[in-house]
Amino acid sequence: MKKGSKIIQFGEEVEGYAIPVLNEREIRAAAGILFLILFIALMLILFERNFLMVKYVIIVFLTDFAIRVFVSPRFSPVLIIGRLIVCRQAPEYVGAPQKKFAWKIGLTLSSLMFILLDILNSYSIFTGVTCFVCLLFLFFESAFGICLACLFYGLFHKVESLYCAGETCEVTKKQAIQKISWGQLLIVLVAIVFVLLAIVFLNDHFSVAPRNLKEIVGSLY
């Protein structure tokens, strides 16, 4: 790997790759961290009407994405933490250009949230939708390794994406372990029906507030 001498640069030059690349594993780890803190902040809003944590989370988002886009991902605090977590795993290189495009979207969303919540101290359908979109993007990145924002890269750039996560840029034939049979789809359908039936028939029973286990045991004697 070539050592980058520039402080402000996006991606790393790795032998065998035609364009700068990033490590998808640390990106997914960082997305998981951001997803967790945003999810907790949104739960506090939902159940306690407490907006304090989300305002700090937005500052973290905005600062981190600004560093990634305008300076270098190497100096992003959340990506550094992600690197510490997955440093024992072999790197999975992905193209830097599509990630920069995705993080520009993240920077735009976090800037909008910063203005609406931190500066104007307001909430509306716009803040709710923006938070949900951020949460959705982070969840798909951390759980499935799918960069939803990267999917729009081709709409704004004539150059095709290179080195996508999971080699999704390449047209390849599915291996046997990747194929899904009709029987497996039927299992998923049956599972969904089972959950729906459980909701219908058990909702009244499950709606009763739990009792203290000590009281239940005591009532048996």
Buried (B, 14 or more C-beta within 10 A) or exposed (E): EEEBEEEEBBBBBBEEBEBBBBBBBBBBBBBBBBBEBBBEBBEBBEEEEEBEBBBEBBBBBBBBBBBBBEBBBBEBEBBBEBBEBBEEEEBBBBBBBBBBBBBBBBBEBBBBBBBBBBEEEEBEEEBEEBBEBBBEBBBBBBEEBBBBBBBBBBEEEEEEBBBBBEEBBEEEEEEEEEEEEEEEEEEEEEEEEEEEEEEEEEEEEEEEEEEEEEEEEEEEE
